[in-house]
Amino acid sequence: MYEYLVAPFVDFVFMRRALVATLAVAAGCAPLGVLLTLRRMSLVGDALAHAVLPGVAVAFTWFGLSSPALSVGGFVAGVIVVLAAVWVSRRTLLQEDATFAAGYLVALAAGVLLISAQGSQLDLLHILFGNILGVDRTGLILVTLVASVTLLSLAVFYRGFLLEAFDPSFLHAVSGRGAGIQVLFLLLVVANLVAAFQVLGTLKAVGLLMLPAVSARLWHRLLPAQLLNAALQAVVAGYAGLLLSFHYDWPSGPIIVLCAGALYGGSLLLAPQGWLGRRMARPGAASVGP
């Protein structure tokens, strides 16, 4: 059992780095995913994950596969999309989800075009699908720093994020900070997606953001419990995915997301708000016979 569960992380430095990076991404992304589901903006995470691609492409054109440059470029692109979407939604009849959808479609197409024109197919695959086992020290520092800032921000602005999710009009009337809290929250989402991009690539970065979050909602009604459950599921998925990828020579990123998907499938079946839990809760569900 030790040889299977622990030895890879003891014997290999690259596995330890991959584990720390995955745990940091899990701790930062999963709680934000829970808040996104409360705001009914689950698909916005996917939109923002693709919105960072043009900035990554420009940084790649100038600096190559440099983690700091790619991160800065992706963050700048994500910030531009966030500010533009918020501005448009507040000054037109379009809702935020529509503006994010339009922005991410344009951004994704532009990013893929730029990378394809300047780099090889291997470079494009690296950016789109990531390389968690190749995380270097710089990337590791970036991921852990983003996770730390995210958890600190959640602790400091928890009530503001909660009010903005449930009743943004009340928050704006009471403090006048509704727009600022919204922008701060979306910037945290962008920063974590950029960090996750270093590990999972732009196409799968949203996996640890949303799958544990929607799964946790099936288990708990209270928000603090959902936040902890989502983070724990993301950690378990990351650890299990790394082990499976190591022992069976499978690609790490997709396996981590599939492990998160397996936990989601189990929650759909077994959680109190899942199929079996709701079936058992029905009056007379336990009775059998005529």
C-alpha positions in Angstrom: 0.0 0.0 0.0 2.9 2.4 0.8 4.5 1.7 -2.5 1.3 2.6 -4.3 0.0 5.6 -2.3 3.0 7.3 -0.9 6.2 6.2 -2.6 5.8 8.2 -5.8 5.7 11.5 -3.9 8.7 10.4 -1.7 10.9 9.2 -4.4 10.3 11.8 -7.2 10.7 15.6 -6.9 8.4 16.2 -9.9 5.6 14.3 -8.2 6.0 16.3 -5.0 5.8 19.5 -7.0 2.8 18.3 -8.9 1.1 17.4 -5.7 1.7 20.7 -4.0 0.6 22.6 -7.1 -2.6 20.5 -7.3 -3.4 21.0 -3.7 -3.0 24.7 -4.0 -5.2 24.9 -7.1 -7.8 22.8 -5.3 -7.8 25.0 -2.2 -8.1 28.2 -4.2 -10.5 27.2 -7.0 -13.1 25.0 -5.3 -14.5 27.6 -2.8 -14.8 30.1 -5.6 -16.7 27.6 -7.6 -19.2 27.2 -4.8 -19.8 31.0 -4.8 -20.2 30.9 -8.6 -22.9 28.3 -8.3 -24.7 30.5 -5.8 -24.6 33.4 -8.2 -26.0 31.1 -11.0 -22.8 31.8 -12.9 -21.4 28.3 -13.2 -20.6 28.6 -16.9 -18.9 31.9 -16.4 -15.9 30.0 -15.0 -15.6 28.2 -18.3 -15.9 31.4 -20.2 -13.2 33.1 -18.1 -10.9 30.0 -18.5 -11.0 30.6 -22.2 -10.9 34.4 -22.0 -7.3 34.3 -20.7 -6.0 32.6 -23.9 -5.3 35.7 -26.0 -3.1 37.2 -23.3 -1.3 33.8 -23.0 -0.9 33.8 -26.7 0.6 37.2 -26.8 3.0 36.5 -23.9 4.0 33.2 -25.6 4.8 35.1 -28.9 7.1 37.5 -27.0 8.6 35.3 -24.3 8.0 31.7 -25.2 6.9 29.1 -22.5 7.8 31.4 -19.6 5.5 30.8 -16.6 5.6 34.3 -15.2 5.0 35.9 -18.7 2.2 33.5 -19.6 0.6 34.2 -16.2 0.8 37.9 -16.5 -0.5 37.8 -20.0 -3.4 35.5 -19.1 -4.4 37.6 -16.1 -4.4 40.9 -18.1 -6.6 39.3 -20.7 -9.0 38.0 -18.1 -9.2 41.4 -16.4 -10.0 43.0 -19.7 -12.8 40.6 -20.4 -14.2 40.9 -16.8 -14.2 44.7 -16.8 -15.7 44.8 -20.3 -18.5 42.3 -19.4 -19.4 44.1 -16.2 -19.4 47.5 -18.1 -21.6 46.1 -20.9 -24.1 44.3 -18.5 -24.6 47.5 -16.5 -25.2 49.8 -19.5 -27.2 47.5 -21.8 -30.0 45.0 -21.6 -27.6 42.1 -21.9 -27.0 39.9 -18.8 -23.6 39.0 -17.5 -23.7 35.5 -18.8 -24.4 36.7 -22.3 -21.6 39.2 -22.3 -19.1 36.6 -20.9 -20.2 34.1 -23.5 -19.6 36.6 -26.3 -16.3 37.6 -24.9 -14.9 34.1 -24.4 -15.9 32.9 -27.9 -14.0 35.8 -29.5 -11.1 35.3 -27.1 -10.8 31.6 -27.6 -10.7 31.9 -31.4 -8.2 34.8 -31.3 -5.9 32.9 -28.8 -5.9 29.7 -30.8 -5.2 31.6 -34.0 -2.3 33.5 -32.4 -0.7 30.4 -30.9 -1.1 28.4 -34.1 0.5 31.2 -36.2 3.5 31.7 -33.9 4.2 28.3 -32.4 4.1 24.6 -33.1 1.3 22.1 -32.5 3.2 21.0 -29.5 3.2 24.5 -28.0 -0.6 24.8 -28.6 -1.2 21.4 -26.9 0.9 22.5 -23.9 -1.0 25.6 -23.4 -4.5 24.1 -24.0 -3.9 20.9 -22.0 -1.2 21.8 -19.5 1.7 19.8 -18.1 1.3 19.3 -14.4 4.2 17.0 -14.1 6.5 19.7 -15.5 5.6 22.4 -13.0 8.8 24.2 -12.1 9.7 26.2 -9.0 8.4 29.5 -10.4 5.1 28.0 -11.4 4.8 26.4 -8.0 5.4 29.7 -6.2 2.8 31.4 -8.4 0.1 28.8 -7.7 0.6 28.7 -4.0 0.7 32.6 -3.8 -2.6 32.8 -5.7 -4.2 30.2 -3.4 -3.0 32.1 -0.3 -4.3 35.4 -1.5 -7.6 33.8 -2.5 -8.2 32.2 0.9 -7.2 35.4 2.7 -9.6 37.4 0.5 -12.4 34.9 1.2 -11.8 35.3 4.9 -11.8 39.1 4.8 -14.6 39.7 2.3 -16.7 36.6 3.1 -19.9 38.6 4.1 -19.5 40.8 1.1 -19.2 37.9 -1.3 -22.2 36.2 0.4 -24.4 39.3 0.1 -23.4 40.0 -3.4 -24.3 36.4 -4.4 -27.7 36.4 -2.7 -28.8 40.1 -2.8 -26.5 42.5 -4.7 -29.1 45.2 -4.7 -29.2 45.2 -0.9 -25.4 45.2 -0.7 -25.2 48.2 -3.0 -27.9 50.1 -1.1 -26.2 49.5 2.3 -22.6 50.0 1.4 -22.4 51.2 -2.2 -19.7 48.6 -2.8 -21.7 46.1 -4.9 -19.8 46.6 -8.1 -16.4 46.6 -6.3 -17.1 43.3 -4.5 -18.3 41.8 -7.8 -15.2 42.9 -9.7 -12.9 41.7 -6.8 -14.6 38.3 -6.9 -14.3 37.9 -10.6 -10.6 38.9 -10.5 -10.0 36.2 -7.9 -11.7 33.7 -10.3 -9.4 34.9 -13.1 -6.3 34.7 -11.0 -7.1 31.1 -9.9 -7.9 30.1 -13.5 -4.5 31.5 -14.6 -2.9 29.5 -11.8 -4.8 26.4 -12.8 -3.8 27.0 -16.4 -0.2 26.4 -15.3 -1.2 23.0 -14.1 -4.2 21.8 -16.2 -4.2 24.0 -19.3 -6.8 26.4 -20.3 -9.3 23.8 -21.5 -9.4 21.9 -18.2 -8.6 24.6 -15.7 -12.3 25.0 -14.9 -12.5 21.3 -13.9 -11.4 21.8 -10.3 -13.3 25.1 -10.1 -16.8 23.7 -10.8 -17.0 19.9 -10.5 -16.3 19.8 -6.7 -18.5 22.9 -6.2 -21.6 21.4 -7.8 -21.0 18.1 -6.1 -20.7 19.8 -2.7 -24.1 21.4 -3.1 -25.7 18.0 -3.2 -24.2 17.1 0.3 -24.9 20.3 2.3 -27.3 23.1 2.6 -25.0 25.4 4.7 -22.4 27.4 2.8 -19.4 26.8 5.1 -19.9 23.1 4.8 -20.2 23.4 1.0 -16.9 25.3 0.9 -15.0 22.7 3.0 -16.6 19.8 1.1 -15.7 21.3 -2.3 -12.1 21.9 -1.3 -11.8 18.4 0.1 -13.2 16.8 -3.0 -10.8 18.8 -5.2 -7.9 17.7 -3.0 -8.9 14.0 -3.2 -9.4 14.3 -7.0 -6.0 15.8 -7.4 -4.2 13.2 -5.3 -6.0 10.3 -6.9 -5.5 11.6 -10.4 -1.7 12.0 -9.8 -1.4 8.5 -8.5 -3.4 7.0 -11.4 -1.4 8.9 -14.0 1.9 7.8 -12.4 1.1 4.1 -12.1 -0.8 3.7 -15.4 1.1 6.3 -17.5 -2.0 8.3 -18.2 -2.1 12.0 -18.8 -2.4 13.7 -15.4 -4.7 16.7 -16.2 -7.5 14.7 -17.8 -7.3 12.0 -15.1 -7.6 14.6 -12.3 -10.7 16.1 -13.9 -12.1 12.6 -14.4 -11.6 11.8 -10.8 -13.5 15.0 -9.9 -16.2 13.9 -12.3 -16.3 10.4 -10.6 -16.8 12.1 -7.2 -19.6 14.2 -8.8 -21.2 11.0 -10.2 -21.0 9.4 -6.7 -22.6 12.5 -5.2 -25.4 12.5 -7.7 -26.2 8.9 -6.6 -25.5 8.9 -2.8 -25.7 12.5 -1.5 -28.7 13.7 0.5 -29.8 15.8 -2.4 -28.9 13.2 -5.0 -31.0 10.5 -6.5 -30.8 7.9 -3.7 -31.0 10.5 -0.9 -34.1 12.2 -2.3 -35.7 8.8 -3.0 -35.2 7.7 0.6 -36.6 11.0 1.9 -39.9 10.6 0.1 -42.8 9.6 2.3 -43.3 5.9 2.0 -40.2 5.4 0.0 -38.9 2.9 2.5 -42.0 0.8 2.4 -42.2 -2.2 0.1 -45.2 -4.1 -1.0 -48.8 -3.4 -1.7 
